[in-house]
Amino acid sequence: MKKLFSIVIPTYNMEEFLDECLNSLLIQNLSLQNCLEVLIINDGSKDKSSEIAHKFESLVPDVFRVIDKENGGHGSCCNVGLAEAKGTFIHFLDSDDWLDCNLPLFIEKLQKEEADVVFTRRVDEYYETGVSNVHRSNVQYGVKDVDSRTFDYSQVNSGLFCIHECTFRTELLRQNGIKFREHVSYDDTILRFAAFPNCKSFSFYDMELYHYRLGRAGQSMDPKVMSKKIDQLFLNIQDLYQYANKIKEDISEKQMQYVKFELYNYFHSLIWNTLKLDRKTRKGLLCKYLSFFKERENYYFIKGNYIAKLFLLLPPSVIYWFSIPLVSLKKQVKKNK
């Protein structure tokens, strides 16, 4: 049965949060509820996640569907969800997050939507403090059918295609051959350019939709966790560079400027997080990462940035020794705050 809107929920050992997540997707209006498809991809959970998911499937079988699979990581769940989705549009929702009470209104608007990507605002929910903060990208909300090839990407501060704020036309991702890397963290990195080259238009809804839980121990974006998984981030950045190289002849000049901007941001994030590691690990990884970025087709995307150029011209050993007092100074400043 064809659906309007598919929500893919990768799930692994999330019994503490999954009930709240799925409850947020129940809609009293049956007509709107039937437009929705919820795919819960249980990634070999060892807790009661599968039991909770099947409870919702039994409650509303026309909406909720559980797919139990062997553990393959978040990316493998997204790949299964993308392959199985019957909705015209698709959104990826982590099982410790939830959607806003605006969901029925969002579905109503989707029924008339012609754009390939729909942007909404997310709400950052800080787990330990209970503080909520609406995240606003530097774009004009309330605008529909914006031409993606002529859109002014320079107004965007960063991360326009954030997984939490984007609803994609399902066929667009399939047409562009999007595949999430499996068995690693940060697999949603590939979505940064997933709309290119076949996206015709965007719409920006003036509403909140996604509630993003932050500050939970063990989250992939926790700086301590990121430092241990820095090589997994690098693998995803490699995929991003390869995809950028694949599409560079088929996108507009403005789209290319955005691609370069995002790739530099990832370059900066990778190098800076590497500099935070212990000296022995830092030295080896710097050589590895900078060698990759110095390759001709990779350097092409960031050669216009002077900071990137400085890093790539200097030998890794010089950057390594320079980083020792720099990192020590930052630690001291943080300690004194």
C-alpha positions as CSV (number, residue, x, y, z in Angstrom):
1,M,0.0,0.0,0.0
2,K,1.4,3.4,-1.1
3,K,2.0,5.9,1.7
4,L,2.7,9.6,1.8
5,F,5.4,9.7,4.6
6,S,7.8,7.0,5.8
7,I,9.6,7.4,9.1
8,V,12.6,5.1,9.5
9,I,13.7,4.4,13.1
10,P,17.0,2.5,13.6
11,T,16.8,0.9,17.0
12,Y,19.5,-0.8,19.2
13,N,19.0,-1.3,22.9
14,M,16.8,1.8,23.3
15,E,14.1,0.4,25.7
16,E,14.4,3.5,27.9
17,F,13.4,5.9,25.1
18,L,11.6,3.9,22.4
19,D,8.1,4.1,23.9
20,E,8.3,7.9,24.0
21,C,9.6,8.0,20.5
22,L,6.8,5.8,19.0
23,N,4.1,7.5,21.1
24,S,5.0,10.8,19.4
25,L,3.9,9.2,16.1
26,L,0.4,8.3,17.1
27,I,-2.2,10.6,15.4
28,Q,-5.8,10.8,16.4
29,N,-6.9,11.9,12.9
30,L,-7.2,8.5,11.2
31,S,-7.1,10.0,7.7
32,L,-3.7,11.5,8.5
33,Q,-2.5,8.5,10.5
34,N,-3.1,6.3,7.4
35,C,-0.8,8.6,5.4
36,L,2.0,7.5,7.7
37,E,4.4,4.5,7.6
38,V,6.7,3.9,10.6
39,L,9.5,1.4,9.9
40,I,11.2,0.3,13.1
41,I,14.5,-1.4,12.2
42,N,15.5,-3.4,15.2
43,D,19.3,-3.9,14.9
44,G,19.7,-7.1,17.0
45,S,18.7,-5.4,20.3
46,K,19.4,-7.4,23.4
47,D,16.9,-5.5,25.6
48,K,13.1,-5.0,25.3
49,S,13.3,-2.8,22.2
50,S,11.9,-5.4,19.9
51,E,9.1,-6.2,22.3
52,I,8.1,-2.5,22.6
53,A,8.2,-2.1,18.8
54,H,6.0,-5.1,18.2
55,K,3.5,-3.7,20.8
56,F,3.0,-0.7,18.5
57,E,2.9,-2.9,15.4
58,S,0.0,-4.9,17.0
59,L,-1.7,-1.7,18.1
60,V,-1.7,0.0,14.7
61,P,-0.6,-2.6,12.1
62,D,-1.4,-0.3,9.1
63,V,1.1,2.2,10.3
64,F,3.9,0.5,12.4
65,R,6.0,-2.2,10.9
66,V,8.9,-3.9,12.7
67,I,11.9,-5.4,10.8
68,D,14.1,-7.5,13.1
69,K,17.6,-8.0,11.8
70,E,21.1,-8.9,12.8
71,N,23.3,-6.1,14.2
72,G,24.9,-4.1,11.4
73,G,24.9,-0.6,12.9
74,H,22.8,2.6,12.3
75,G,23.7,2.8,8.6
76,S,22.6,-0.7,7.9
77,C,19.2,0.2,9.4
78,C,18.9,3.3,7.3
79,N,19.7,1.3,4.2
80,V,17.0,-1.3,5.0
81,G,14.5,1.5,5.7
82,L,15.3,3.3,2.5
83,A,14.9,0.1,0.5
84,E,11.6,-0.9,2.2
85,A,9.9,2.5,2.5
86,K,6.6,2.9,0.6
87,G,6.2,6.6,1.4
88,T,6.6,9.4,-1.2
89,F,8.7,11.2,1.4
90,I,11.1,9.8,4.0
91,H,12.6,11.0,7.3
92,F,15.1,9.3,9.6
93,L,14.4,9.4,13.3
94,D,16.7,8.1,16.0
95,S,15.0,6.0,18.6
96,D,16.0,8.2,21.6
97,D,14.5,11.3,19.9
98,W,10.8,12.1,19.1
99,L,8.7,14.2,16.7
100,D,6.7,17.3,17.7
101,C,2.9,17.6,18.1
102,N,3.1,19.5,14.8
103,L,3.3,16.1,13.0
104,P,-0.4,16.1,11.8
105,L,0.1,19.6,10.4
106,F,3.3,18.6,8.7
107,I,1.5,15.6,7.0
108,E,-1.2,17.9,5.9
109,K,1.3,20.2,4.2
110,L,3.2,17.3,2.7
111,Q,0.0,16.2,0.9
112,K,0.3,19.3,-1.3
113,E,4.1,19.4,-1.5
114,E,5.9,19.4,-4.9
115,A,9.5,20.0,-3.6
116,D,12.1,17.3,-3.4
117,V,13.5,18.3,0.1
118,V,11.4,19.8,2.9
119,F,13.3,21.6,5.8
120,T,11.9,22.0,9.3
121,R,13.4,23.3,12.5
122,R,14.7,20.9,15.2
123,V,14.5,21.4,18.9
124,D,17.7,20.5,20.9
125,E,16.7,18.8,24.1
126,Y,19.5,18.7,26.7
127,Y,19.1,15.5,28.6
128,E,20.7,16.4,31.9
129,T,19.3,19.9,32.4
130,G,16.0,19.6,30.7
131,V,16.6,22.7,28.7
132,S,15.0,23.0,25.2
133,N,16.5,25.2,22.5
134,V,15.0,25.7,19.0
135,H,17.8,25.4,16.4
136,R,17.4,27.9,13.6
137,S,19.4,27.6,10.4
138,N,20.3,30.8,8.7
139,V,17.6,30.5,6.1
140,Q,14.2,32.1,5.4
141,Y,11.5,29.8,6.7
142,G,8.0,29.8,5.2
143,V,9.2,29.7,1.6
144,K,8.2,27.0,-0.9
145,D,9.5,25.6,-4.2
146,V,13.0,27.3,-4.1
147,D,15.1,26.3,-7.1
148,S,18.0,24.2,-5.7
149,R,20.4,25.2,-8.5
150,T,20.1,28.9,-7.9
151,F,19.5,28.9,-4.1
152,D,21.8,31.3,-2.2
153,Y,23.8,28.7,-0.2
154,S,26.1,31.4,1.1
155,Q,23.4,32.4,3.6
156,V,23.7,29.0,5.3
157,N,26.1,28.9,8.2
158,S,26.6,25.1,8.1
159,G,24.8,21.8,7.8
160,L,21.8,22.6,5.7
161,F,21.1,19.0,5.0
162,C,21.1,17.9,8.6
163,I,19.4,14.5,9.1
164,H,17.2,15.9,11.8
165,E,15.9,18.8,9.8
166,C,15.4,17.2,6.3
167,T,12.5,15.2,4.8
168,F,13.6,13.9,1.4
169,R,11.5,12.7,-1.5
170,T,12.2,8.9,-1.2
171,E,12.8,8.4,-5.0
172,L,15.4,11.3,-4.9
173,L,17.7,9.4,-2.6
174,R,17.2,6.2,-4.6
175,Q,17.8,7.9,-7.9
176,N,21.0,9.5,-6.5
177,G,22.2,6.1,-5.3
178,I,22.6,7.0,-1.7
179,K,24.0,4.3,0.6
180,F,24.8,4.7,4.2
181,R,28.1,3.3,5.3
182,E,27.5,0.3,7.7
183,H,29.2,-0.8,11.0
184,V,30.4,2.8,11.7
185,S,29.1,5.9,13.5
186,Y,28.4,9.2,11.7
187,D,27.0,7.4,8.8
188,D,24.5,10.2,8.1
189,T,27.4,12.3,6.8
190,I,26.5,11.2,3.3
191,L,23.2,13.1,3.5
192,R,25.1,16.4,3.3
193,F,24.9,16.3,-0.5
194,A,22.3,13.6,-0.9
195,A,19.9,15.9,-2.7
196,F,22.4,16.7,-5.5
197,P,22.4,16.4,-8.4
198,N,18.8,15.5,-9.1
199,C,17.0,17.8,-6.6
200,K,14.8,20.4,-8.3
201,S,13.5,22.4,-5.4
202,F,13.3,22.9,-1.6
203,S,10.6,24.1,0.7
204,F,11.2,25.6,4.1
205,Y,8.4,25.0,6.6
206,D,8.1,27.5,9.5
207,M,7.6,24.9,12.1
208,E,9.4,22.6,14.6
209,L,9.3,18.9,13.9
210,Y,12.3,17.0,15.3
211,H,13.2,16.9,19.0
212,Y,16.9,15.9,19.3
213,R,18.1,14.6,22.6
214,L,21.6,15.8,23.6
215,G,23.9,15.1,26.4
216,R,23.1,11.4,26.9
217,A,26.1,9.3,27.9
218,G,27.6,7.3,25.1
219,Q,26.1,9.4,22.2
220,S,28.2,9.5,19.1
221,M,28.5,13.3,19.3
222,D,29.9,13.2,22.8
223,P,33.4,14.6,22.5
224,K,34.9,11.7,24.4
225,V,33.1,9.2,22.2
226,M,34.1,11.1,19.0
227,S,37.8,11.1,20.0
228,K,37.6,7.3,20.2
229,K,35.7,7.0,16.8
230,I,37.7,9.6,14.9
231,D,38.7,7.0,12.3
232,Q,35.0,6.2,11.7
233,L,34.4,9.9,11.0
234,F,37.2,9.8,8.5
235,L,35.7,6.8,6.6
236,N,32.5,8.7,6.2
237,I,34.4,11.8,5.0
238,Q,36.1,9.7,2.4
239,D,32.7,8.6,1.1
240,L,31.6,12.3,1.0
241,Y,34.6,13.3,-1.0
242,Q,34.1,10.4,-3.5
243,Y,30.4,11.4,-3.9
244,A,31.4,15.1,-4.4
245,N,33.9,14.1,-7.1
246,K,31.2,12.0,-8.7
247,I,28.6,14.8,-9.0
248,K,30.8,17.9,-9.5
249,E,30.2,18.0,-13.3
250,D,26.4,17.8,-12.8
251,I,25.7,20.5,-10.2
252,S,25.5,24.3,-10.5
253,E,28.2,26.7,-9.5
254,K,26.2,27.7,-6.3
255,Q,25.8,24.1,-5.4
256,M,29.5,23.5,-5.9
257,Q,30.3,26.4,-3.5
258,Y,28.1,24.7,-0.9
259,V,29.9,21.4,-1.4
260,K,33.3,23.0,-1.0
261,F,32.1,24.8,2.1
262,E,30.8,21.6,3.8
263,L,33.9,19.6,2.8
264,Y,36.1,22.2,4.4
265,N,34.0,22.1,7.6
266,Y,34.5,18.3,7.8
267,F,38.2,18.8,7.1
268,H,38.5,21.3,9.9
269,S,36.5,19.1,12.3
270,L,38.5,16.0,11.5
271,I,41.9,17.7,12.0
272,W,40.9,19.6,15.1
273,N,39.5,16.5,16.8
274,T,42.7,14.6,15.8
275,L,44.8,17.3,17.5
276,K,42.9,16.6,20.8
277,L,44.2,13.0,20.9
278,D,47.2,11.7,22.8
279,R,50.6,12.5,21.1
280,K,51.4,9.1,19.8
281,T,47.9,8.5,18.2
282,R,47.8,12.1,17.0
283,K,51.0,11.9,15.0
284,G,50.1,8.8,13.1
285,L,46.5,9.9,12.2
286,L,47.7,13.4,11.1
287,C,50.0,11.8,8.5
288,K,47.2,9.5,7.4
289,Y,44.5,12.2,7.1
290,L,46.6,14.9,5.5
291,S,47.9,12.4,2.9
292,F,44.3,11.8,1.9
293,F,43.5,15.5,1.6
294,K,46.6,16.2,-0.4
295,E,45.5,13.9,-3.2
296,R,44.6,16.0,-6.2
297,E,40.9,15.3,-6.5
298,N,40.4,15.8,-2.7
299,Y,42.5,19.0,-2.6
300,Y,40.4,20.4,-5.4
301,F,37.4,20.8,-3.0
302,I,39.2,22.8,-0.3
303,K,42.0,24.5,-2.1
304,G,40.3,27.9,-2.0
305,N,40.5,28.0,1.8
306,Y,43.7,29.5,3.2
307,I,43.6,27.6,6.5
308,A,43.2,24.3,4.7
309,K,46.0,25.3,2.3
310,L,48.3,26.1,5.2
311,F,47.7,22.7,6.8
312,L,48.2,20.9,3.5
313,L,51.5,22.7,2.7
314,L,53.1,22.1,6.1
315,P,54.6,18.7,6.9
316,P,52.5,16.7,9.4
317,S,55.4,16.7,11.8
318,V,55.4,20.5,12.0
319,I,51.6,20.5,12.6
320,Y,52.1,17.8,15.2
321,W,54.7,19.8,17.2
322,F,52.8,23.0,16.8
323,S,49.7,21.3,18.2
324,I,51.3,20.3,21.5
325,P,51.4,23.8,23.1
326,L,48.1,24.7,21.3
327,V,46.1,21.8,22.8
328,S,47.8,22.3,26.3
329,L,46.8,26.0,26.2
330,K,43.2,25.2,25.3
331,K,43.0,22.7,28.2
332,Q,44.3,25.3,30.6
333,V,41.8,27.9,29.4
334,K,39.0,25.4,29.8
335,K,40.2,24.4,33.3
336,N,40.3,28.1,34.4
337,K,36.7,28.9,33.2
